[in-house]
């Protein structure tokens, strides 16, 4: 799926809101490991470590799910 500025901004705002970075949000997450989602992938999605124009839909959905579950 295409990575839009809105998706990038949403993920960045969730990181800021929770204070939890990509490594910590993925730590011990079996589902992420199974689908090949890494912190490097998340950094590329948000444009912090290079930039990806597309990403797997399952990766984006899990990223959003993980941060939205943090209250």
Secondary structure in CASP SS format (residue, H / E / C, confidence):
PFRMAT SS
TARGET T0000
AUTHOR 0000-0000-0000
METHOD secondary structure of the structure
MODEL  1
X C 1.00
X E 1.00
X C 1.00
X C 1.00
X H 1.00
X H 1.00
X H 1.00
X H 1.00
X H 1.00
X H 1.00
X H 1.00
X H 1.00
X H 1.00
X H 1.00
X H 1.00
X H 1.00
X H 1.00
X H 1.00
X C 1.00
X C 1.00
X C 1.00
X H 1.00
X H 1.00
X H 1.00
X H 1.00
X H 1.00
X C 1.00
X C 1.00
X C 1.00
X H 1.00
X H 1.00
X H 1.00
X H 1.00
X H 1.00
X H 1.00
X C 1.00
X C 1.00
X C 1.00
X H 1.00
X H 1.00
X H 1.00
X H 1.00
X H 1.00
X H 1.00
X H 1.00
X C 1.00
X C 1.00
X C 1.00
X C 1.00
X C 1.00
X C 1.00
X C 1.00
X C 1.00
X E 1.00
X C 1.00
X C 1.00
X H 1.00
X H 1.00
X H 1.00
X H 1.00
X H 1.00
X H 1.00
X H 1.00
X H 1.00
X H 1.00
X H 1.00
X H 1.00
X H 1.00
X C 1.00
X C 1.00
X C 1.00
END
